[in-house]
Amino acid sequence: LGTGGAEANAGASGGGCTEEEGSSGGGDAASALALERFLSRGRTQEEAMPFNARFQTVMEALRQFNRKSNGTLYEEVGHHRALITLAHDFMQSARAYGKIIISELYMSEADRTIHPVDVGGVAGGSKFMAQGILFKFAVDTSGIYGNDDAAAASVAGHELKGLQAYFNCNIPGLCLPMMALVDYLGFRLIAITL
């Protein structure tokens, strides 16, 4: 992608959808505040839960529905609608916060909207948290991939594919997070629910 777009690939919601969005030209902090207001306005208590808790709740409801044979089509549509709404909200948040993190990468830490956090690990360089989502850069800062950032970005793509493969196995009791890749201005961020 060129420097004017953002791409996010969804994972663990059952598909590999891709969405693109043009750059708004610098209003990323304002768009994050608008996003938070949107997400908190007019939402049910369940929709206000952190993404991972919502995802696990929706997935358990779908599993329970599939186990019982007397569920109605209306119930099934409701569960799938909840999953679609959740995936949309997650993608919107991952894209908005990811663009902010990438746009502010070269700013001093004090001037950033979202500050780095220390969660350990050697892969991925700086890590950030926003709205229950962990963001980490897909870069090779420790030489694991021969100091090749393109290889680190490729590994991030394979992590997403691996997560989708586990998701598609539909293993009872196995809880998986939602994951997205945010490509913006030549950088790749991994966004994963906590």
N, C-alpha and C positions, 0 to 999 in steps of 0.2 A: 504493500500500500504506500501511497505517497504520504507526505507529511500533513495532509489536510483531512485525514480520515481516521476513524477508530473502528476496530473490528473486535468483536467478542464472540468466542465459540463456547457454547454451553455444553456442560457435561453432567452426567449423573441424573439428568432429568429425562433420560430415555432417548435422546437424539443428539445430533450434532448440528444444531441450527447455527447459522451465521447471520449476524446482523451488522450493517454498516451505518455509520452516521457521520455527517460532515462536522468539521470543527466549528465551534461557536465563536472562536476568535478571542479567547482570553477570559471568558466569564465562568471559568470552571469552579471557583470557590462559590460564586453566587448560584451556579446550577446545583452544587452539592447541597446548599441550604434549601433551595427550592425542592430538591428531591426529598430531603428529610421531611419537609413540610407536607409534601404530597403523600409520602409513605405513612405519615402519622394521621392524616386527615381522613375521616370517614372510613376508617378500617375497623374491622371487628377485633375483639381481644386476641383471637387466634392469629389474625393477620399482623398484629403488632408484635408477636413473638419473634425472637431471633430466627434468622433464616434456617439454620440447621434444625432447631426444634420444630419449626413448621414443616420442614421437609420430612423429618422422621415421623411426625404425626400424620401427614398426608400419605406417606408410603405405607404406614401401618394400616391406615384406613383402607387403602387399595388392596393390601394383602388380605385383610379380614373380609373384604367384599368378595375377592376371588375365591376364598375358602368356603363361603356359604353359597348355597345354590339358589336360595330364594330371594336374592337381591333384585331390586327393580332396575330398569334401564335408567330411570330418573336418578337413582342413587349413584349408579356408575358414572353418569355424566357429571354429577356434582363433584365426585372425587377427582375426575379428570380435569374439570374446570378449576378446582383448587390447585392442582399441580401446575396447570398452565399459568394461572395467575402468579403463583409462587415463582416459577421459572422466569416469568417476565419481570417481576419485581427484583429478583436476584440479578438478572442481566442488566437491568437499568442501573442498579446500584453499583455493580462491578464496573460497568463502563464509566459511570460518572466519577466514582472515587479513583478508579485506575487512571483516568485522564488527568485528574488533579495531581496524583502522586508522580506521574511521569512528567507533567508540565513543571512541577516544582523541584525536580530532581537536582538541579544545579543551584538552587537557592540555599541560603544558610538555614540550618536546622531551626533556628528561632523564628524565621520568617515563613516556614511551611505551615500549611493548613493541617496536614496529617503528618504526625511525627513518627520517625522510625521507632521500632520496639525491638527489644532483645528477647528472642524466643529460642535462641540456640541454633545449632546446625551450621554446617559450613557451606552448603550449596545455596545459591540464590542471592548472595549479597544482602543488601538491606531488606528488612521486612517491615510491613506496616499493617495496622489494624484499623478498620472502620466499619461500624454497624455490624459487628459479628462476622466480618470477612477478613481473612488473613491474605495479604498481598505480598508476594515475593517476586523479585526480578528473576527472569530466566537468563542469568549471566554466569560465566565461569570465573568467579573471583578467586577461587582457591586452586585452580589448575586441574580439577578433576577430569575435565574433557580437553586437556591440552591447551588451556587458555583460549578456547574457541567458543565465543558467545553464540555463534550460529548452532553449534552442536548442543549447547545448553538449551536453546530455544526449541530445537528438535526434540530433545529429551522431554521438555514440558509438554509438547504435543503428544508424545508417546505415553506420558503419565495420564493425560486426558483419555486417550484411547484405552488404556488399561483399566481406568476407572469405569468407563462405559462397558467394557467387557465384563467386569465383576457385576455391575448393575444388571446387565442383561441375563446373568445367571440366575437372578431372583432367588438367592439363598436365604432361607428363613433365618431371622435373627442377626443377619449381617447388616450393620448400619453403615452407610457410605455418605460422605459429604457431597454437597454440590460443588462443582468446579467450573471455572471459565478461564479462558485465555484472553487477555486484553492486549491487542497489538496497536500501538499508537506512537507516532513520531519515530519509528524505527526501533522501539523497545517492546519487549514482551513481558507482561506481568501474569503471574499465576494468581488467580483469585479462588480461594477455597473457604467454605463455611466452617466455622468453629462450633 
